[in-house]
Every structure is written in structure tokens, then in C-alpha cells.
Amino acid sequence: MNKADLSKIQKLLKTVTAYMISKATGIGDTTISRWVTGKTPIKKMSLENAIKLTNFAEELEKKNKKDAWRMFWKNQAWIDYD
């Protein structure tokens, strides 16, 4: 998708390592680290990079939801009411 979501980008930069983001998006880890440390304002990033980061954040959200459901069903204690 071609959209950028600042809140998703901010959450991503706070919760995922620069190395992992770099490998997944192709954005240099130094560039990512500069956003994380505030040396480069997030609002000054290119639209292309903002879209890449948003897409990666959304991929992680989907994966986390799937993993959470898997864990729920795996650990679900079935109760027999008979």
C-alpha cells in the first residue's frame, strides 16, 4: 500500500531494532538510528521511506495477531461440561 502512518512509524522505531528494520526495508541502519536518536526529525524523512516503514509496521502487526491467536488456541484449556 502507498500510505504513511506517523504513529505506526514512531511505535516501530521504539520497539524494533534499527538492524531488523534495515534488513526488512532496505533503509540504512544509520539513517534509522538517526531517527531513533532524534538527530534527524522523523517528519523530515522521505515519503518513500515513510511508506516502507509503515508497510513493515503493518506486516509485524498482522504477524503478532496471528501469533497471539496461535498461542491462545495452543494453550486453550478445553472444559468438558458433561
Secondary structure, DSSP 8 states (H G I E B T S, - for coil): -----HHHHHHHHHHS-HHHHHHHH---HHHHHHHHHTSS-GGGS-HHHHHHHHHHHHHHHHHHHHHHHHHHHHH-------
